[in-house]
Structures are given as structure tokens and as C-alpha cells.
């Protein structure tokens, strides 16, 4: 018997990976300013001219809590997971430093954002539920993506508009999206390339939209290049030496949508004890060797739509194109930089790029006072804030070690 050891095997689809991770995370929303990095992609809001992107497949080692909340399991995910804190009082943002135990106050590492987030929550007198205060928190998911759109190389400048230079007097560069119509960089004659590699950061709503599109794409076969030709035959135990069937197509009395919802989570095999998401067996009506497509095999046409019910946006995927032959590298990029062209298909090192904000920087961003300090009680609209003492950071949430 393998025992009830939580696991997410390499056979898992993106929806299964996302299903396990989403269920392990607390559901939080965030408002206010976003962290800004160089080479950060954000889909256009112009539905008449959607962005054409290719998401790059990657493998980022990730730790998430198991169902008991007492242990961590390790899984390789094609997206990089992190938590964003937004301070709507100081209008600043940070990357959470609490680590994989961010939802567990006793096990989390030190994080000023978490300390303030939980410390400033108040109970809604109408619903009785706890509501966030001035500090918010949101689960984020980042992909490496190639955006097939013109980008200009421009000099980086400081707050005073002075060009930043290295010790040799050479300017630091960044790549900026071309505005196409009335673009200032086109007018200035700045160097332009037809595509650029960036990171695409999103919350759970946009992430879920991508996973749903991946589920749809898995009905398309890369082997024979047919669409909507793949159907599921069975979902079985992930242990290849067991493969006990959980669901068989045509035999189960459960609705298909309920089957697909169930297999997004880990299932305990009654025969061998393997605790993992089920393995899927499929068939293609056009060939004998079905090979499901994924979001990493196609070009997506995307844009953002302002949500009618929230302050956020909805991710819209207008259409998609087969790109099964690999990542397309425009010839202009090879002419400009052969090394860039050679590594165009390689995902970005997102863990290095999006690193947790250290405590010292968090103190500088959010102030040294704790949730009960005069400053933060005022930020939460507490009229008795003047009576509250200013506390020095005690790292109530997690350990500073």
C-alpha cells in the first residue's frame, strides 16, 4: 500500500494542478497599486486589436499545504506562485515574505504585510464576516510569455528624467510596448523589434480563465491536428501499476461536468492507497495516437474587459491558433541579438525576478508601527486612533528568524 501520501504527479493536467493549488489557498482579493517590474505584460483593453501571445511551458518547484493544513507537499507547476500585498493607505505594494505557510499564523515566516492584513481586519456588523482593512492580500500566478507585438528599446530614466548609466557611461535599456497609433518612440526613431518575452502576472480569476481554455484545448489533437476530436475514456488511479478506474465514460451515472470537477482534486485509491489526481485515458476520433494540446502549444488572442460587478477586469480569449511546430522567433531578433534569439523559447527565471520583499524594505514601505498604531488605526478609519500607542514592529505574524 502506498499510503495516504499527498502528491501531484507529472501526468496532471493544468486544471488538475490549478484545482489542487486553488483549494489549498485562501481566497483573497486586493485593490490599490500593483507592483511594477520591467518586462511585465498586461493584456490590452482594446477588443478590436487583441494581443497575440504564446505562453511558455516551465517547471517551478512549489510547496503547498496538504488537506490537513499540517504538512507541505512539493509539486512542479508551469507557473510561479506568489502573494501580493497592497497598502491602500501609503499606496505601496510588496511581495509576501511569509512563505508557503502564509495562511498559517503559527508556521509562517515574518511578513509585515501579513501582520497588517490580519491585524487590520474588522467584523462587518451586517454580515458578521471579517473584512480586510487598508492592507490587502492576493494569490498571484505568473507565466513567461512571448508577446508578438512591436517593442521599442528605450533608455531608463530616474525620477528626474535623467538617463541611468553604468560605470562605463552606457545607458540602461528597457523594452516598451509600441502604441502603434501616435507612438512617441516611433516618432523618435527608437529601435523596434516585432516581439518580446515578458512575465504575465495574474490573480485567480484570470488564472482560472486560462485553465478553462486549457481544458478546452485538450479536446484538440496535436498528433493529427484535428479539433474537438479527443474524448475521455476513463479516469484511473495515478499509480501505473494499479490504475484502478474511478470513472469510465459511458458507465458512470455522474454528470460529465461533475466528473471533471471531481478529478481536479486528489482522490484516494481504494486499492493501492495512492493519493493523487487521477490519470486520464483518452481517444481521438481522427487518429490512433491522441496527443492533447495545451495552452503552451498555441497562440492566444487576448484582451481585458472591465468587469461590471467588480473593480477588476475579466480576461477574454477571443481566438487561438495552432502553433504545434514550436516557438516562432522573428528573424529581426536573430539579427539584433543571436543569443536572445537562441533563448527566446526559454522561460524567465521568475523566482529570481519576483522575490519576497525583505522585512527591512517592508518597514520602510509600510512604516514601523503595528496594526494598533495611531497611523494604521487612522488608515482604517478608527476615530479613537489618537488613544492608541505606536508600536514597534514585533513580527506578530510569523518569525523574524
Beta strands, then each sheet from edge to edge (+ up, - down):
strand 1: 40-41
strand 2: 51-56
strand 3: 60-65
strand 4: 72-77
strand 5: 80-87
strand 6: 92-95
strand 7: 122-123
strand 8: 130-131
strand 9: 135-147
strand 10: 151-155
strand 11: 173-177
strand 12: 192-193
strand 13: 196-202
strand 14: 230-236
strand 15: 245-248
strand 16: 267-268
strand 17: 275-276
strand 18: 279-284
strand 19: 298-306
strand 20: 313-322
sheet 1: 1+ 13+ 9- 2+ 19- 20+
sheet 2: 1+ 13+ 9- 5+ 6-
sheet 3: 3+ 4-
sheet 4: 7+ 8-
sheet 5: 11+ 10- 12+
sheet 6: 15+ 14- 18+
sheet 7: 16+ 17-
end
